[in-house]
Amino acid sequence: MNLDESLNRVLSRYDELQNLVATHDNPGSAEHTAMLKEFSDLTPVVEGIEALRNAQNEMGDLAELMADPESDSEMRAMAEQEFHDLKASLPELEQRLKILLLPKDEADARNVILEVRAGTGGDEAALFAADLMRMYQRYAEQQGWRFELIDTSENELGGYKEASASITGSGVFAHLKYESGAHRVQRVPVTESGGRIHTSAATVAVLPEAEEVDVHVEEKDLRIDTYRSQGAGGQHVNTTDSAVRITHLPTGVVVQCQDEKSQHKNRAKAMKVLRARLFEVQRQQQDAERAADRRSQVGSGDRSERIRTYNFPQGRVTDHRINLTLYKLERVLTGEGLDELIDPLTAADQAAKLAELQ
């Protein structure tokens, strides 16, 4: 199917939805809500189609004016300039439309569960894991999202052996999904007296938040243990068994939460993480079944895949998936420069998917 046929199908479906939404006999129902969402999703595509076709129609009018022997030379010159300007804009308008027409990741609009774990490097890896979590927290605040720690396990120096957080807002997963993988740091650790540069690592997992309808969890499949919350160094945060550990018996997935004083709240948060992890397992299985889709992605989201290096002595950040190096380490770590990595990753992923459609 060529581009024009695809665009005509979109316009036809848009008109159909507009009529269905207006005449639906049960506003507010699940069916009506689904129609409204599809209509909303198609709106920017229709606007892009209109922009392209307006430019094409205007070019046709200008071509007629240029060919008219009765038009004066000044008018023809103006028409010719305008015609060439519009012609030059067509490739960009078409490219934008093709990107809008790419199959959407249904999880893009979801909130996320963010998990960061210290890897190789001992205490220094835990300190780096805490740096990463702070980077994502600052970035979330700059985007106007809500950031809430779910669970943390600290070392003696205030680093995170592991930590998880909930990030809520508009298009969170679409922005953060390329952050999953192994992040490496090169710097002189605070624990190093000789001034030698060490390399350590932390892993990041960005999981789209799952609803109960996405993942059905049977109570009989859960083992729930309660225990006293522990702080860094093993001291008790409180003296009640408020911390919760949930084991999903069929899969062996274990989650825990101890940051709240209420056992009920800790359980609710732990269940949110459990659903996200089980949902991610489902998504990975679907990706494996659609091997072509996986090849088109920038990174698989596998935690073992080394995606980025943060080099402190040189003040640089390198993303290995797209061979991009920025000498803006501090700006990235404050969250302000993170979009300078995320935007090229998104563009590279779109380009790969467009190339597969050619």
RAKAVEN-V302301 format. One record per pair of residues at least 12 apart in sequence whose C-alpha atoms are under 10 Angstrom apart, sorted by the first residue. I is the first residue (numbers start at 0). J is the second residue. D is the distance in whole Angstrom. If there is no record, write none. Layout:
# RAKAVEN-V302301
I,J,D  I,J,D
This chain:
# RAKAVEN-V302301
2,93,9  2,96,9  2,97,8  2,100,10  3,48,10  5,97,10  5,100,9  6,44,9  6,45,8  6,47,10  6,48,7  6,49,10  6,96,9  6,97,10  6,100,9  7,45,10  7,48,9  9,41,8  9,42,10  9,44,8  9,45,7  9,48,9  9,100,9  10,41,9  10,42,10  10,44,9  10,45,7  10,48,8  10,49,10  12,37,10  12,38,9  12,41,9  13,37,9  13,38,6  13,39,9  13,40,10  13,41,7  13,42,8  13,44,10  13,45,8  14,38,9  15,38,9  16,34,7  16,35,8  16,37,8  16,38,6  16,39,10  16,41,10  17,34,9  17,35,9  17,38,7  19,31,9  19,34,8  19,35,9  19,38,10  20,32,9  20,33,10  20,34,7  20,35,7  20,38,9  21,35,10  40,99,10  40,103,10  41,99,9  41,100,9  43,96,9  43,99,8  44,95,9  44,96,7  44,97,9  44,98,9  44,99,6  44,100,7  45,96,9  45,99,10  46,96,9  47,92,7  47,93,8  47,95,8  47,96,6  47,97,10  47,99,8  48,92,9  48,93,9  48,95,10  48,96,7  50,89,10  50,92,8  50,93,10  50,96,10  51,85,10  51,88,9  51,89,7  51,90,10  51,91,9  51,92,6  51,93,7  51,95,10  51,96,9  52,89,10  52,92,10  54,82,9  54,85,6  54,86,8  54,88,8  54,89,8  54,92,9  55,82,10  55,85,8  55,86,8  55,89,8  57,81,9  57,82,8  57,85,8  58,78,9  58,79,10  58,81,8  58,82,6  58,83,9  58,84,10  58,85,7  58,86,8  59,82,9  60,78,9  60,82,9  61,75,9  61,77,9  61,78,6  61,79,7  61,80,10  61,81,8  61,82,6  61,83,10  62,75,9  62,78,8  62,79,8  62,82,7  63,75,10  63,78,9  64,77,10  64,78,7  64,79,9  65,77,9  65,78,6  65,79,7  65,82,9  94,350,10  94,353,9  97,349,9  97,353,7  97,356,10  98,346,9  98,349,7  98,350,8  98,352,9  98,353,7  99,349,10  100,353,10  101,349,8  101,352,8  101,353,8  101,356,9  102,352,9  104,172,10  104,173,8  105,172,10  105,173,10  105,207,10  106,170,9  106,171,9  106,172,7  106,173,8  106,176,10  106,206,9  106,207,6  106,208,8  106,209,9  106,282,10  107,169,9  107,170,6  107,171,7  107,172,5  107,173,4  107,174,8  107,175,9  107,176,8  107,207,8  108,168,9  108,169,6  108,170,4  108,171,7  108,172,6  108,173,7  108,174,9  108,207,9  108,208,10  109,166,10  109,167,8  109,168,8  109,169,8  109,170,6  109,171,6  109,172,6  109,173,8  109,206,9  109,207,6  109,208,6  109,209,8  109,210,10  110,144,9  110,145,10  110,165,8  110,166,6  110,167,5  110,168,6  110,169,8  110,170,7  110,171,5  110,172,6  110,173,9  110,175,10  110,205,10  110,206,9  110,207,6  110,208,5  110,209,9  111,146,10  111,164,8  111,165,6  111,166,5  111,167,7  111,168,9  111,170,10  111,171,7  111,172,6  111,173,10  111,175,8  111,176,9  111,204,10  111,205,6  111,206,5  111,207,4  111,208,5  111,209,9  111,272,9  111,275,8  112,146,10  112,147,10  112,148,10  112,149,9  112,163,7  112,164,6  112,165,5  112,166,6  112,167,9  112,171,10  112,172,9  112,204,8  112,205,6  112,206,5  112,207,6  112,208,6  112,209,9  112,271,8  112,272,7  112,273,10  112,274,10  112,275,7  112,276,9  113,132,9  113,135,9  113,146,10  113,147,10  113,148,9  113,149,9  113,162,8  113,163,5  113,164,5  113,165,6  113,166,7  113,172,10  113,175,9  113,176,10  113,178,10  113,179,9  113,203,7  113,204,6  113,205,5  113,206,6  113,207,9  113,208,10  113,272,9  113,275,10  114,128,10  114,132,9  114,148,10  114,149,10  114,150,9  114,151,10  114,161,7  114,162,6  114,163,4  114,164,7  114,165,9  114,179,9  114,202,8  114,203,6  114,204,5  114,205,7  114,206,8  114,272,9  115,127,10  115,128,6  115,129,8  115,131,8  115,132,7  115,151,10  115,159,8  115,160,8  115,161,6  115,162,5  115,163,6  115,164,9  115,179,9  115,180,10  115,181,10  115,182,10  115,201,7  115,202,6  115,203,5  115,204,7  115,205,9  116,128,6  116,129,9  116,131,10  116,132,10  116,151,10  116,152,9  116,159,7  116,160,6  116,161,4  116,162,6  116,163,9  116,181,10  116,200,9  116,201,5  116,202,5  116,203,7  116,204,9  116,302,10  117,129,9  117,158,9  117,159,7  117,160,5  117,161,6  117,162,9  117,181,10  117,182,10  117,199,9  117,200,7  117,201,4  117,202,6  117,203,9  118,160,8  118,161,9  118,181,8  118,182,9  118,183,9  118,199,7  118,200,5  118,201,5  118,202,6  119,183,9  119,198,8  119,199,5  119,200,5  119,201,7  119,202,10  120,184,10  120,188,10  120,197,8  120,198,7  120,199,4  120,200,7  120,201,9  121,154,10  121,158,10  121,160,9  121,199,8  121,200,9  122,153,10  122,154,7  122,155,8  122,156,7  122,157,9  122,158,7  122,159,9  122,160,8  122,188,9  122,189,9  122,190,8  122,199,9  123,156,9  123,158,8  123,159,10  123,184,9  123,186,9  123,187,9  123,188,6  123,189,8  123,190,8  123,191,10  123,197,9  123,198,9  123,199,7  123,200,9  123,201,10  124,158,8  124,159,8  124,160,8  124,183,9  124,184,8  124,188,9  124,198,9  124,199,5  124,200,5  124,201,6  124,202,10  125,152,10  125,153,8  125,154,7  125,155,10  125,156,9  125,157,8  125,158,4  125,159,5  125,160,5  125,161,8  125,162,10  125,199,9  125,200,9  125,201,8  126,153,9  126,154,9  126,156,7  126,157,7  126,158,4  126,159,6  126,160,8  126,188,9  126,189,9  126,199,10  126,200,10  126,201,9  127,158,7  127,159,8  127,160,10  127,182,9  127,183,9  127,184,7  127,185,10  127,188,10  127,199,8  127,200,7  127,201,7  127,309,10  128,158,7  128,159,6  128,160,7  128,161,7  128,162,8  128,182,9  128,183,10  128,184,10  128,199,10  128,200,8  128,201,6  128,202,8  128,203,9  129,151,10  129,153,9  129,157,8  129,158,5  129,159,5  129,160,8  129,161,9  129,162,8  129,201,9  130,158,8  130,159,9  130,332,7  130,333,9  131,159,10  131,182,9  131,201,8  131,202,10  131,203,9  131,332,7  131,333,10  131,334,10  132,148,9  132,159,9  132,161,10  132,162,8  132,163,9  132,164,9  132,203,9  132,332,10  133,332,8  133,333,8  133,334,9  134,329,10  134,330,10  134,331,8  134,332,5  134,333,6  134,334,5  134,335,9  134,337,9  135,164,10  135,166,9  135,175,9  135,178,10  135,331,10  135,332,8  135,333,8  135,334,7  135,337,9  136,148,9  136,164,9  136,166,9  136,333,9  136,334,8  137,332,9  137,333,6  137,334,5  137,335,8  138,331,9  138,332,9  138,333,7  138,334,4  138,335,7  138,336,9  138,337,7  138,338,9  139,166,7  139,167,9  139,168,9  139,171,9  139,175,10  139,334,8  140,166,10  140,334,9  141,333,10  141,334,8  141,335,8  142,168,8  142,169,9  142,171,9  142,334,10  142,335,10  143,167,9  143,168,7  143,169,9  144,166,7  144,167,6  144,168,5  144,169,7  144,170,10  144,171,8  145,165,8  145,166,6  145,167,5  145,168,6  146,164,7  146,165,6  146,166,5  146,167,7  146,168,9  147,163,9  147,164,5  147,165,5  147,166,6  147,167,9  148,162,8  148,163,6  148,164,4  148,165,6  148,166,9  148,256,10  148,258,8  148,259,10  148,268,10  149,162,8  149,163,5  149,164,5  149,165,7  149,255,9  149,256,6  149,257,8  149,258,6  149,259,8  149,264,10  149,265,8  149,268,7  149,269,8  149,271,10  149,272,9  150,162,5  150,163,5  150,164,7  150,165,10  150,242,10  150,254,9  150,255,7  150,256,5  150,257,6  150,258,5  150,259,9  150,265,9  150,268,9  150,269,9  151,163,7  151,164,9  151,229,10  151,230,9  151,231,9  151,255,9  151,256,8  151,257,8  151,258,7  152,229,8  152,230,7  152,231,7  152,232,10  152,256,10  152,257,9  152,258,10  153,229,9  153,230,7  153,231,5  153,232,8  153,233,9  154,230,9  154,231,5  154,232,7  154,233,9  155,230,9  155,231,6  155,232,6  155,233,9  156,189,10  156,190,10  156,231,8  156,232,9  157,231,7  157,232,10  158,231,9  159,201,10  159,231,9  160,201,9  160,231,10  161,201,9  161,202,9  161,203,10  162,203,10  162,256,10  163,203,10  163,204,9  163,205,10  163,255,10  163,256,9  163,272,9  164,205,10  164,268,10  164,272,9  165,206,10  165,207,10  165,208,9  165,268,9  165,271,9  165,272,9  166,205,10  166,207,10  166,208,9  167,208,9  171,205,10  171,207,9  172,205,8  172,206,8  172,207,6  172,208,9  173,207,9  173,341,10  173,345,9  174,338,9  174,341,7  174,342,8  174,344,10  174,345,8  175,204,10  175,205,7  175,206,9  175,207,10  175,337,10  175,338,10  175,341,8  176,204,8  176,205,6  176,206,8  176,207,8  176,298,10  176,299,10  176,300,8  176,341,9  176,345,10  177,203,10  177,204,9  177,205,8  177,296,9  177,297,7  177,298,7  177,299,9  177,300,7  177,306,9  177,320,10  177,340,10  177,341,7  177,344,7  177,345,8  177,348,10  178,202,9  178,203,7  178,204,7  178,205,7  178,298,9  178,300,8  178,302,10  178,306,8  178,307,9  178,340,10  178,341,8  178,344,10  179,202,7  179,203,5  179,204,5  179,205,6  179,206,9  179,298,8  179,299,8  179,300,5  179,301,7  179,302,6  179,303,9  179,304,9  179,305,9  179,306,8  180,201,9  180,202,6  180,203,5  180,204,7  180,205,9  180,298,8  180,299,8  180,300,6  180,301,6  180,302,4  180,303,6  180,304,5  180,305,6  180,306,6  180,307,8  181,200,7  181,201,6  181,202,4  181,203,6  181,204,9  181,300,9  181,301,8  181,302,6  181,303,6  181,304,6  181,305,4  181,306,6  181,307,7  181,308,9  182,199,9  182,200,6  182,201,5  182,202,6  182,203,7  182,302,9  182,303,10  182,304,9  182,305,6  182,306,6  182,307,5  182,308,6  182,309,8  182,318,9  183,198,7  183,199,6  183,200,4  183,201,7  183,202,9  183,305,7  183,306,8  183,307,6  183,308,5  183,309,6  183,310,8  183,316,10  183,317,10  184,196,10  184,197,8  184,198,6  184,199,5  184,200,6  184,201,8  184,307,9  184,308,6  184,309,5  184,310,6  184,311,8  184,316,9  185,197,6  185,198,5  185,199,7  185,200,9  185,308,7  185,309,6  185,310,5  185,311,6  185,312,8  185,313,9  186,198,7  186,199,9  186,309,8  186,310,6  186,311,5  186,312,6  186,313,9  186,314,10  187,311,8  187,312,8  196,310,10  196,311,9  196,312,8  198,308,10  198,309,10  198,310,9  199,308,10  200,305,9  200,307,10  200,308,9  200,309,10  201,302,9  201,303,10  201,305,10  202,301,9  202,302,6  202,303,8  202,304,9  202,305,9  202,306,10  203,300,9  203,301,9  203,302,7  203,303,10  204,276,10  204,300,7  204,301,8  204,302,7  205,275,10  205,276,10  205,279,9  205,300,8  205,302,10  206,272,9  206,274,10  206,275,6  206,276,7  206,277,10  206,278,8  206,279,6  206,280,10  206,300,10  207,272,10  207,274,10  207,275,6  207,276,9  207,278,8  207,279,7  207,282,10  208,271,7  208,272,8  208,273,10  208,274,7  208,275,5  208,276,9  208,278,8  208,279,9  209,271,7  209,272,9  209,273,9  209,274,6  209,275,5  209,276,8  209,277,9  209,278,6  209,279,9  210,271,8  210,274,7  210,275,8  210,278,9  211,270,10  211,271,9  211,274,8  213,274,8  213,275,9  213,277,9  213,278,7  213,281,10  214,273,10  214,274,6  214,275,8  214,276,10  214,277,7  214,278,6  214,281,9  215,274,8  215,277,10  215,278,10  216,247,9  216,270,9  216,273,9  216,274,8  216,277,9  217,247,9  218,247,9  219,247,9  219,248,9  220,246,8  220,247,6  220,248,5  220,249,7  220,250,9  221,245,7  221,246,6  221,247,5  221,248,6  221,249,9  221,251,10  221,252,10  221,253,10  222,244,8  222,245,6  222,246,5  222,247,7  222,248,7  222,253,9  223,243,7  223,244,6  223,245,5  223,246,6  223,247,9  223,253,10  223,254,10  223,255,10  223,266,9  224,240,9  224,241,10  224,242,8  224,243,6  224,244,5  224,245,6  224,246,8  224,255,9  224,266,10  225,239,9  225,240,6  225,241,6  225,242,5  225,243,5  225,244,6  225,245,9  225,255,9  225,256,10  225,257,9  225,262,8  225,265,10  225,266,9  226,238,10  226,239,8  226,240,4  226,241,6  226,242,5  226,243,7  226,244,8  226,257,9  226,262,10  227,239,6  227,240,4  227,241,6  227,242,6  227,243,9  227,257,8  227,260,10  228,240,7  228,241,7  228,242,5  228,243,9  228,256,9  228,257,5  228,258,8  228,259,9  228,260,9  229,242,9  229,257,8  229,258,9  230,257,9  230,258,10  236,257,9  236,258,9  236,260,9  237,260,8  238,260,10  239,260,8  239,261,9  239,262,9  240,257,9  240,260,9  240,261,9  240,262,7  241,256,9  241,257,7  241,258,9  241,259,8  241,260,6  241,261,6  241,262,4  241,263,8  241,264,9  241,265,7  241,266,9  242,255,7  242,256,6  242,257,4  242,258,8  242,259,8  242,260,8  242,261,8  242,262,6  242,263,9  242,264,10  242,265,6  242,266,8  242,269,10  243,255,5  243,256,5  243,257,6  243,258,10  243,259,10  243,261,10  243,262,7  243,263,9  243,264,9  243,265,6  243,266,6  243,267,9  243,268,9  243,269,7  243,270,10  244,256,7  244,257,9  244,265,9  244,266,8  244,269,7  244,270,10  245,266,8  245,269,7  245,270,8  245,273,8  246,273,9  247,273,8  247,274,10  247,277,9  250,277,9  250,280,10  252,273,7  252,276,8  252,277,8  253,269,9  253,272,10  253,273,8  253,276,10  254,266,10  254,268,10  254,269,6  254,270,8  254,271,10  254,272,7  254,273,6  254,276,9  255,268,9  255,269,6  255,270,9  255,272,9  255,273,9  256,268,7  256,269,6  256,270,9  256,272,9  257,269,9  283,299,9  283,300,9  283,301,10  286,299,9  291,352,10  291,355,9  292,351,10  292,352,8  292,355,9  293,352,10  294,348,10  294,351,9  294,352,9  294,355,9  295,347,10  295,348,7  295,349,8  295,350,9  295,351,5  295,352,5  295,353,9  295,354,9  295,355,7  296,344,10  296,345,10  296,347,9  296,348,6  296,349,8  296,350,10  296,351,7  296,352,7  297,320,7  297,321,8  297,344,7  297,345,8  297,346,10  297,347,7  297,348,5  297,349,9  297,350,10  297,351,8  297,352,10  298,319,10  298,320,7  298,321,10  298,344,10  298,348,9  304,319,10  304,320,10  305,318,9  305,319,8  305,320,9  306,318,6  306,319,5  306,320,6  306,321,9  306,322,10  307,319,6  307,320,8  307,321,10  307,322,10  307,323,10  307,324,10  308,324,9  309,324,10  309,325,10  309,326,10  309,327,10  309,328,7  309,329,10  309,331,10  309,332,9  310,326,9  310,328,8  311,326,10  311,328,7  311,329,9  312,328,10  313,326,8  313,327,10  313,328,9  314,326,6  314,327,6  314,328,5  314,329,7  314,330,10  315,327,6  315,328,5  315,329,9  315,331,9  316,328,6  316,329,9  316,331,8  316,332,10  316,340,9  317,340,9  318,340,8  318,341,10  318,344,9  320,344,8  320,347,9  321,340,10  321,343,8  321,344,7  321,347,7  321,348,10  323,339,10  323,340,8  323,343,9  323,344,9  324,340,9  325,339,8  325,340,8  327,339,10
